């Protein structure tokens, strides 16, 4: 359970994150709307089915790159499960006496699955960081006929490293906790 000061600080941090997300997604939406100026909402059900199929099957990556598929699969489903874990953690922080299923079999399975998926996410992120920065896989490059902003290429590597380090920190500290 969080103290009153911790609850306030956490709420402020959540509001700041939501505000930053609002600004960023608003910017992305404005960029997308510069295109055809018409979003085809009538295609939304089909696109949702396609997206769900890509989420579950990882877009056919299993046939093309099986190793990358499995590491990516663990990261994706690990973070989907983390959504549930984070909700439980917030409830435990704000509600007095809240313990998800206590020391019961469902509670222990929940925590075991969180730990196993945490470990799988760490393996996956380690694989992808190694592929980008150690082996420098040619697949992660770009074609010469693609026009890139001068700062984009260094930005891609920097952003990948930043995201990878944050994921390693978040998941690693959660696993240690």
C-alpha positions in Angstrom: 0.0 0.0 0.0 1.3 3.4 -1.0 1.5 6.3 1.5 -0.6 9.4 0.8 2.4 11.3 -0.6 3.3 8.3 -2.9 -0.3 8.1 -4.1 -0.3 11.8 -5.0 3.1 11.5 -6.7 2.0 8.5 -8.7 -1.2 10.2 -9.8 0.7 13.2 -10.9 3.2 11.0 -12.8 0.2 9.2 -14.5 -1.4 12.5 -15.4 1.9 13.8 -16.8 2.3 10.7 -18.9 -1.2 10.9 -20.2 -0.7 14.5 -21.1 2.5 13.7 -23.0 0.8 10.8 -24.7 -2.1 13.1 -25.7 0.3 15.6 -27.3 2.3 12.9 -29.1 -0.7 11.0 -30.4 -2.3 14.3 -31.4 0.8 15.1 -33.4 0.8 11.7 -35.1 -2.9 12.0 -36.0 -2.3 15.4 -37.6 0.5 13.9 -39.6 -1.7 11.0 -40.8 -4.5 13.4 -41.7 -2.1 15.4 -44.0 -2.5 12.4 -46.4 -5.8 11.6 -48.1 -7.8 13.6 -45.6 -10.3 10.8 -45.3 -10.1 7.9 -43.0 -12.1 4.9 -44.2 -14.0 4.0 -41.0 -16.1 1.5 -43.0 -13.0 -0.7 -43.2 -12.4 -0.6 -39.4 -14.0 -4.1 -38.7 -11.9 -5.8 -41.3 -8.7 -3.9 -40.1 -9.4 -4.9 -36.5 -9.7 -8.6 -37.6 -6.5 -8.3 -39.6 -4.7 -6.6 -36.7 -5.9 -9.2 -34.2 -4.7 -11.9 -36.5 -1.3 -10.2 -36.8 -1.1 -9.9 -33.0 -1.8 -13.6 -32.4 0.2 -14.9 -35.3 2.8 -12.1 -35.4 2.2 -11.5 -39.1 3.6 -14.7 -40.5 7.0 -14.0 -39.1 7.2 -17.6 -37.8 7.8 -18.8 -41.4 10.2 -16.1 -42.3 12.3 -15.7 -39.2 11.5 -18.3 -36.6 14.0 -17.2 -33.9 12.9 -13.6 -34.1 9.3 -14.7 -34.1 9.6 -16.5 -30.7 11.5 -13.7 -29.1 9.0 -11.2 -30.4 6.1 -13.4 -29.4 7.4 -13.5 -25.8 7.8 -9.7 -25.7 4.4 -9.0 -27.1 2.5 -11.4 -24.8 4.7 -10.6 -21.9 3.7 -6.9 -22.2 0.0 -7.8 -22.7 0.2 -9.7 -19.5 2.0 -6.8 -17.9 -1.1 -4.7 -18.4 -2.9 -7.0 -16.0 0.0 -7.1 -13.6 0.2 -3.3 -13.6 -3.6 -3.0 -12.9 -3.1 -5.4 -9.9 -0.1 -3.5 -8.7 -2.0 -0.2 -8.8 -5.0 -1.7 -6.9 -2.6 -3.1 -4.3 -1.0 0.4 -4.0 -4.3 2.3 -3.6 -6.6 -0.1 -1.9 -5.9 -1.0 1.8 -5.6 -4.7 2.4 -5.8 -5.6 -1.3 -3.8 -8.7 -2.2 -4.6 -10.4 -5.6 -5.7 -13.9 -4.6 -3.4 -13.9 -1.6 -1.4 -17.0 -1.2 -3.8 -19.2 -3.1 -3.2 -21.4 -6.2 -4.6 -18.8 -8.6 -2.5 -16.0 -7.0 0.6 -18.1 -7.1 0.0 -19.1 -10.8 -0.6 -15.4 -11.6 2.8 -14.4 -10.0 4.6 -17.4 -11.5 3.4 -16.5 -15.0 4.4 -12.9 -14.4 7.9 -14.0 -13.4 8.2 -16.5 -16.4 7.0 -13.9 -18.9 9.3 -11.3 -17.3 12.3 -13.6 -17.9 11.0 -14.3 -21.5 10.8 -10.5 -22.1 14.3 -10.0 -20.9 15.6 -12.8 -23.1 13.7 -11.3 -26.1 15.0 -7.8 -25.5 18.5 -9.1 -25.1 18.2 -10.9 -28.4 16.9 -7.9 -30.3 19.5 -5.5 -28.7 22.2 -8.0 -29.6 20.9 -8.3 -33.1 20.9 -4.5 -33.6 24.0 -3.5 -31.7 26.3 -6.6 -31.6 25.7 -8.6 -34.8 24.3 -5.5 -36.7 21.9 -7.7 -38.7 21.7 -6.5 -42.3 18.0 -7.0 -42.2 17.7 -4.0 -39.9 19.3 -1.7 -42.4 17.5 0.2 -45.1 17.6 0.2 -48.9 19.6 2.8 -50.7 16.6 4.0 -52.6 14.8 5.0 -49.4 15.1 8.6 -48.6 15.8 9.3 -45.0 16.0 12.5 -43.1 19.7 13.1 -42.2 19.1 12.6 -38.5 16.8 9.5 -38.9 19.4 6.8 -39.1 21.2 7.8 -35.9 17.8 8.4 -34.3 16.6 4.9 -35.1 19.6 3.3 -33.3 19.4 5.8 -30.4 15.7 5.2 -30.0 16.1 1.4 -30.1 18.8 1.6 -27.4 16.7 3.9 -25.3 13.5 1.7 -25.5 15.6 -1.4 -24.9 17.2 0.0 -21.8 13.9 1.2 -20.4 12.3 -2.2 -21.0 15.3 -4.0 -19.4 15.0 -1.7 -16.4 11.3 -1.9 -16.0 11.0 -5.7 -16.5 14.3 -6.4 -14.7 13.4 -4.5 -11.6 9.9 -6.0 -11.6 11.4 -9.5 -11.7 13.8 -8.7 -8.9 11.0 -7.2 -6.9 
